[in-house]
Amino acid sequence: MMTSTLQADISSAVAAHLPYLRRYARALTGSQSSGDTYAVATLEMILADRDSFRTDLPPKVALFQAMHAIWTTSAPISAGLAPSGIEAAAQAHLAKLTPDTREALLLSTVEGFSTQEIAQIMGQSASEVSALIDIAHLEMAASVAGRILIIEDEPIIAMDLQSIVTEMGHEVTGVARTRDGAVKLAQAAQPDLILADIQLADKSSGIDAVNDLLMELGERPVIFITAFPERLLTGAKPEPAFLITKPYAEEQVRSAVGQAMFFASTETLLA
């Protein structure tokens, strides 16, 4: 039987990495509710069978490995409602992709795992993981191209984001530095995706700007960028399905944009 000290160690390790598991699960499923349901199922499995959390692996690797086991061995888990509309279409599209490609790509670019760590999480060889990531890049790039509104008050970062997404084949409808500026740009040219910083030039909130846009334009994918992701990964209120941490790598932006455009949906982050 596991000692109380070991149980406490596992609980502490899980708590430390749970926000990032939830981020991964949301990006993988395309919604907060579905992603959080997978995260809860992972915790329930660990509580029911402590051997499912391998203590011979680094804690974060062990936690994500447990999540991967849930993801690959169960039917799609929802928050209690059958998927419909955009989410159902996204799941149908997902079924056509090469198995395990998106998982490998997200684990690498969003969560920052090494190829060897991903191999441990997914139960595959390092060479197989590398091949999956290459396939994912090709399949996601071919998924869809669209119009992107960038909400970012730092000119250098805004230019960098604009360069990345245009190289991916997307059109940038404009770059806004404030909440009001974002609304005006979106009214002039409706975007298919919104890429938003949290803190804007006039101290306004990128979150508020996005909520304004979603109320006016309707549902569309959103990616938030922040230097403080832990502030948005508390589970206390609705959270974004797609979140990039500053400072970011170009590959993180490419991956997040590809994933978000793939699902073409997001859940509003309420202030």
N, C-alpha and C positions, 0 to 999 in steps of 0.2 A: 504493500500500500504506500502511496506517496506520502511523504512526511509533510507536516504542516508548513515547514520552512520552504520546501520545494513548491508547495501549492501557492504560497505567498509570492515566491519568485515568479512563477508563471503568471499570476494575476497582475503583478507589477509590470511584467514585460508586455502583456497584452494591452494593458491600459496605456502604456507609453506609445504603442504603435497603432492603436485602434483608429485614431483620426485618419491616418494614411490608408488603412485598410478600407475605411468608408469612402475615401476619395477614389480609390482604385475601383471599388465595387460600383460606385455611381458612374464613373467613366465607362466601365465595362458594359453596364446595362443601359446607360443613357438617361437615368432618372434617379433622383434622390430616394424616392420611396422604394423602388426595386433594389437599388444598391444597398440601402440600409437593411432591407429584409435579408439579403445574402450575408451581410455582416452579422446580423443577429443569429442566423442559422449557423454561422461559423462558431460563434461563441457558445451556442447551445451544444454543438458537437464536442467542443473542447471540454465543456463541463460534464457531459455525459461520458466521454471517453478521453481521459487525460493523456492516453498514449497517442492520440491524434495530434498532440502538440509535441513535436520532437525536441527534446532537451539537448540533443547532440548537435543541433543547428543553431545559428544565431537567432535570437528571439523573433526578429522581424521576418526572417526567412521562414521560420517555423509557422508563424501566424498566417503568412500569405500562402504557404503550402497547404494549410488546413482549409483556407478559403478556396483554393484551386480544386481541392478534392470535392468540396460541395458543388462548385460550379460545373465540374465535368461529369459528376455522377448523378445529378438530379435533373429533373425536368425544370424548365424555366420557373423560377420562384417569383411570385408577385406579392404585392401588399394586400392581396385578398380579392382583387378585381382582375378579370381577364383583360389583357391588353387590347386596345382599340385604336383606330385612327392612325396617327403618325407612329406611335410606339409599335403597333402591330405590324405596320409596313417595315419599320426598322428591324424587327425581329425576323421577318421574312427575308429581308436582305442579308441579315447576319447569317442565316442558315445557308446561304449560297457561298459564303467566304470559305477559304481554306481553314480547316479546324486549327485552333490554337494560335493563329497568326496575330489577332488583335491582342490577346492576352500577353504574348511575348513582347509586342511593341509597347504596350502600356507599362508593363513591368520594367522595361528598359528605359523608355524616354520620360515617363511621368514619375515613376517611383525610384528610378535611379539604381536599380539592381544591376549587378554585373552579369555577364553571360553565364558564368558558372553558377551564380545564385539563382538565376532564372531556371537553369537546368535542374537545380535541386527542387525548386518550387513546382516545376511542371513534370518532373520525373523523366526528363529527356537528356540527351547529350548536349554538350556545348555547341557542337557543330550543327545539330538539329535546330537548336534555338536560334543560331545565327541565320540559318536558312529561313526559318519562320519570320524573323524580323524583316529580312529582305523581301519576302513575299508580301508581307503586310504593307510595306511602303508602296509597292506596286499596286496592290488592290485598293488601298485607301486613296491613292492619287487618282485612280481611275473612277472613283465613286461619283464625285460631283464637284463642279466648280460654281462659284457664286459671287455675290456682292457682299463685301464686308465693310462695316463701319468700325473705325478704331476710335476709342475714347481714351486718350492718354495725354497728360499735361506736360510730360518731359519730351522735348523735341527730338532728342537723340534716340530715345526708346521708340517714339512714334515712327520715326524714319526707318528704324530697324524692323519694326513689325510690318510696316508697309512693304518693305523690300522682301521680307520673307513670304508674305501671303501672295504678293504679285508673282514671285518666282514659282509659286505653287499653281499658278494659273487663275487665281481669283482677282476680282476687280475691287479696288478700294473706293468706296463711295465718298469718303471724306475722313478727316481727322479732327475730332473735337477735343477741346481742352477743358470744357465746363459742362455742367448738366444742361443748361439752356442751349449751349452750342450743339450738343448731341441731338437734342430734340429737333432743332432747326434743320440739321443735316439729314436726319432720318425722314423728316417731312418732305424734303426736297428730292431725296432718292432713297427709297425703302431698301434696307439691307436684308440679305438672307441670313447673315450672322453678325453678331456684335462681339467685339473684342474690347473689354473694358478694364481700366485700372480702377482701384477702389477709391483712392484719394485724389481729387482733381485740383486744378490750379487755384480756383477761387474758394477752396475748402469745401466745395460741394462734394456729394457722394456719388461715386460711379454706380453704386447699388441703386440709389434713388433714380439716377439717370436711366438705368436699365429698366427699372420698374415703370417709369414714365413711358418708355418706348414700347414695352410689352403691352401695356394697357392700350396704347394708341394703335400699334401695328398688329397685335396678336402674337401668337406663339411663334418663336423662332430660336435657334440655338444661340447661347451666350457663353463666352469664356471670360472668366474673371482672372485678373493678374494682381498679385499682392505680395508684399514683402513679409506679411504676417498671416500665413495660411491658417495657423492655429486659431485665429480669431473667428474664422468662418467654418471651422470644423468641430464645433462644440456639440452639435446635435440638439441645441436648444430651440432652433427655429429653422424654417426652410433654408436650404443651402444650394449653391450651384452644383450642377452635375459636372462641370468642367472648371478646373482651377489650376493655374500655373503659378509657381512660386518665383518671386524675384530674389536674386538675379537668375534669369532663365537661360537655358541653352536653346539655340535655334531649333534643334531637333525636338525639344519639348513643345515649342509653338507649332511646328509642322504636325506633330502627332495629335495635339489637342484640336487643331483646326480640322484635320482630317476626320477625327472621331466625331466632333460636333456636327460637321456637315453631313456625316454619315447618318446620324440619328435625326438631324433636323428638328430637334426639340430640346427644351430646357424647362426647368421649374423655377419660377420667380423666387428670388431671394428677398424676402420682406425685411424692411428696416425695423 
